[in-house]
Amino acid sequence: MTEVAEIFDIRERLEEHAAELAALRRTRKDVSEVAALLTRMEALDESELGLFAAANHAFHTRIFQVADRPRLLRMMLSLRETVERYIRLGGALSADMPTVRDEHRAIFAAFEAGDSVTLGRLSRAHVAGTGHRLLAALAAREQSHAG
């Protein structure tokens, strides 16, 4: 679990930076595309975790593409890919779906408004929340197997 905590710590900082850049560089077309991805994600039922995970990935990736930092994007995607297996194993996405949906709406609102400070802060908090939920789910799973 130390690896997971470290990856989320790194992701917090990278995704905050990428979000700040994206907010400053977004176009109407970018906003429209991210809005469509959010709508698609929100249309999914909570039981459709695989589809939600894919839509979530597309939503965040599209925002970060707007930052126009290909190397930064590759680093973030690599770190995200590394923890995806833990997320599926721990069921961290299903733990608090209403909170996750609210976070996505707030992230989109800051992106749409071009508010780089807020988008950076929200992105960092979103990653931190996902990390905390995942680590808690993994710890609970470990406890249930130990007991």
HELIX and SHEET records of a PDB file:
HELIX    1   1 THR A    2  ARG A   25  1                                  24    
HELIX    2   2 ARG A   28  GLU A   42  1                                  15    
HELIX    3   3 LEU A   49  VAL A   66  1                                  18    
HELIX    4   4 PRO A   70  GLY A   90  1                                  21    
HELIX    5   5 MET A   97  ALA A  113  1                                  17    
HELIX    6   6 SER A  116  ALA A  146  1                                  31    
END                                                                             
